[in-house]
Amino acid sequence: MSISLLDYPIQEKLVTVADVSWEEFKAIEAQLKDNRNVRLSYLSGILEIMSPIGEKHEYVKRTLGYLLEAYMRELGIRFYGRGGFTLEEPGYASGTPDESYCIGSNKETPDIVIEVIITSGTINRKELYKPKKVPEVWFWKSDQIKIFRLNATGEYEEVNRSSFFPNLDPALLLQYIGHPDQYDAIAEFVQAIRK
């Protein structure tokens, strides 16, 4: 019998601390720099500390990444995986997406950042990426994918499809993220998009 990691219990814990200065945040970040089980986010005086990152979170993150990469390879879309690196606006915001991609060429700021939300916090995660003008922020939460595109006024608005992949239905991604076997999910997804 195959067991999907999507069935594993939630293991993440989230702590929110208000009224944290940028200097205090940077001191905490420096103390925790070698701890890969802790993820920090900071926005305008609010610090979120998440630990540990659970198995379900990692499974969804990797599966969604594999699916997107398979899609881009299959369609010949040039991409650069940037992974989860910190995007920072000193004094205001610091956030690390779960995955990120540059489309077409490698850039300092990724075109797409992906957040897998298992445990919600108080920080509006779209606001973390607004100072860097990330064109699209994708969220997976509760078996849904929501895509937000930065508009001309500098605000994120929800859209049905990515401007980078207008022919890719997020429902198709969800179908294969929920597949009980990651390897088979990718192979079957590639067959589906070839049709």
N, C-alpha and C positions, 0 to 999 in steps of 0.2 A: 504494500500500500504506500502510495506517495503522499507525503505531507507537505503542504505549502507553507513557507515561512510567513505567509500572510495570516495564517491561523495562530501564530505565536502570540502570547500575551504581550501587552504593552509594558515596556520596562523603563521608559524614560521618566525622569523627574525634572521639573522645571521650577526654578526659584527666580523671582523678580524682586529687584531692589531699586527703590526710587531715590532720587536726589543724590546721584553718584556723579561726581565731577569727572571730566575727561581725564584729568591727571590720576584720579583714583582708579578709573577704569583701566588705564594703561599700566598702572602698578599691579593690579590684579591679573591682567593679561600676561604680564611678564612673569609673575609667580607661577602661572599655570601653563606656560608655553610648551612644556614637555609632556603635558598630560593630554593625550589624544582622545580621552574619553569625555572631555569637557568641551562644550561649545559655548562661546560667549557672543552675545549680541548687545549692541549699545545704540540707543537713540535718544538724543536730547535729554540726558540725565537719567534714563532708565536702563538698567543693566539686567539682562536675562542670562541665567546660567543653566545650561541643560546638561544633565549627566545621568546615566550613561546613554549613549546613542544605542537604541535597541536593535534587535535583529530584524524586526519587521521594517523599521526605517531603512536600514542598510539594504535589505532585499528589494524594496520598492525602488529605492534610489538607483541601484545597479541595474535592475530590470528595465526601468524607464530609460536609463542611459544607453543600455545595449540596444533597445528598440529604436531609439532615435538615431543612433549611429548606424544601425543596419539600414534604416530608411534613407539616410543621407548617402550612404555608400551605394545602395541599390539605384538611386536616382542620379548618382554622379554629382551630388552637391558637395562642394569643397567645404570642409569644416575643420575646426581646431578645438579639441576638447581642452578646457581650461580647468576642469575639476572644481574642487571647493577651495578657493583661495579668498582671502579677506579683501573685500572692497571697503574702502574707508574714506570718509570725509572728516579730516582732523577737527576735533572739537565738537562734532555733531553726531556722526553715525559710523558704525563699524558692524559689518555683517559678513558671514561666510555662507554662500549658497551651498547646497548639496552637490550640485553639478552646474557647469556653465559651458557655453559654447560660443565661439566666434564663427560666423557664417561668411564664406567667400574669401576672407583673408584673416590673418591673425592680428588682433587689435589689443590695445591696452585694456579697454572695457569690453566685456563679452556682449554679444547680441542677445543671448538668452541666458537667464539664470533660472535654476529649478530648485524649488523648496519642497521637501517632503515633510508634511506636518502630521505628526502623530499626537503630540501634546501641544495645545495652543497656549501661547503666552499673551502678554498685553501689548507687546511691540507690534505695530503694523509693519509687517515685513516688506511691503512694497516701498515704504518710506526709506528703508535702509538703502535701496538702490536708486532712488530718485536723484540724489546729488550727483551720481556718476552717469545719469541719463542712460541707464540700461534699457534698450528698446523693448524687451519683453521679459516679464516675470511669470513663470509657470508655477502653479501650486498643485500638488497631489495631496488631497485630504479626504478621508472617509470615502475612499473608492470613487473620487471625482477628480477630474483635472480641470482647473480654471486657468485661463490665460489672460494676462493683462498687458496691454500695449500702451506705451508712453505716447500721449497725443501731443498736438502742437502747442497746447497750453502748459505742458510739463506735468500733466496728471496721468495716472494710470486708469485706463478704462477696460472693463472686461469685454473680451471679444470671443467669438465662437471658434475661430481658427487662428493659427499663427500666420503672420504675414510672411514668414520665411518658408512655411510649408502649407500653402493654402489648400492643397488637395489632401492633406492628412487630417482625418477625422479623429479628434481626441478619444472618441468612444472606441475606436479600433485599438488605440494604445491601452485603454483600460481593460479591454477584453484579454489582452495578452499579459498585462501586468498581473491579472488575476489567475492566470494559468498555473496549475500546480507544479509544473516543471519548467524552470527558467530556460534551459537549453532548448527544449521542445518549443517553448513559447517563441523564441527568436526565430527558429527555423520555420515554424508555421506562419509567423508574421511576415517573413520574407516571401513565402509562397502566396500569401494573401495579397500583398501589394504588387506582386508580379502579374496578377490577374487583371 
